[in-house]
Amino acid sequence: MQNYPYGSQDNVLPPGHYAYTSNFPQTMKTLSPTYTIPTEPVFFDHLMMNLGKTITIVTMKESLKGKLTGVAIDHLQLSIGDLKYHIRYPPDYLFH
């Protein structure tokens, strides 16, 4: 696994801080995905500022508290103990 550093604009990978396999950059080049993801840049940036901190993710049904260990353009990774949760961004999430 490799970590993608936030801010490298000349890379084929989407922005964020997350782990990926060594095959992922080549997959992105080969597939050249052109899908559209609704993003909220301020929310994304605030998540990046809290990377490595303990946060609580609150949804309509539940809340999860853990360490923010990954931020991607469409999801975050919340680590709770040995478990790593990949949580997509629907519009009704908040964190504190």
N, C-alpha and C positions, 0 to 999 in steps of 0.2 A: 504494500500500500504506500501511496505517496500523498503528501498534502499539497493541495493547490493553494498558492498564496494569493490573497486578495490584492487586486490592483494591477496584475499583469495584463495589460490591454491587448498585446499582440499575440496572445495565446488563443488556441481554438476552443479552450474550455470556458464554460460560463463563469461569471464572477462568483466569488464566495470563498469559503474556507472549508474544505471537506477532503476526505480521503477518497482515492480512486485507484484502480488497478493500472498497471503499466500499459494495458491495452486500450484504455479509455481515450487518450488523445488520438490514437490512430483510428479508432472507431468514429470519433467525432469528425475527423478529416474525411473518412470514407463515406459516411452517411450524409454529411453536411446537412444536419437537421435544420428545417426552416419553419418550425412550429412557433406559435405565438403564446406567450405566457403573460397573463396580466401581472404586473409587478407594482409594488409600492416601494419606491426607492428610499423613502425616509424610514419606513419600517425595517427594510433590509439593512440600512445603515445603522440603525439603532441596535439591531441584532448583532451586527459586526462589532459594535462598541462594547457589547456585553459578552463576547466570546470568551470562554474559559470561566465565566462566573456562574454561580448558582442562580437559576431563575425559576419562576413558576409559569407554566403555560396553562391558560384558562380557556376552555371551550364551553359550548352550551351545555355539555353533559358532565364534564369532569375537569379536574386540574391535575397537572403533573409537575412535580418539583424535582429538578436535577441540574446537572452541569451542562451548559450550552457548549457542545464540543464540535459542532459543525453548522455552517450556514451556507446554503446554496440559493440559487435564484428562485427555486420553487418549493424548498423545504428546509427544515432545520433538523439537527441531530441533538437529542437530549439524552445524556447518559445518566442512568440511575443505577448505581452499583455496577454490576457487570453487564447490564442490559443497555443497548443503544437503540433508542426509538427514533425513527425517521418520520417526521411529522410534516405533512403538506400544509401549505398556507391557504386555508379557506378564509373568506373575509371576516369570519366571526371569532378569530383568535386574538388573544392579547397576552402580553407577558409583563411580569413585574419582578 
